[in-house]
């Protein structure tokens, strides 16, 4: 088994530094596109749970939150070297925003999925987990 592990280590070691970037780019781009897809912001009804004046405000906040959190995940990584503490903070706050938005999405829009097979087969749970990962880990 050690030979097999050494073989895979030989393949993985040169690219180990990009592993976090695979997650970061996947989450950042996905979240940005989720928000961008909700533009233009003249949304009047984004599902039965976001109707009326208050619903429009919430839909707009979610749209901006998704766009900014997605960008923040990527930008936070880009700032990791030149401005380490700022990059770490941007990554953590953006990850936290992703987590909070996804908790809302799961509990409000997909409450029938809670603790079911459907939740664990959806992208929502993975967006939540990746956001939480970056909220905890930041750039460290």
Helices and strands as residue ranges (DSSP letters): H 2-12, G 13-18, H 19-36, H 52-82, H 84-104, I 105-109, G 111-113, H 117-120, H 123-137
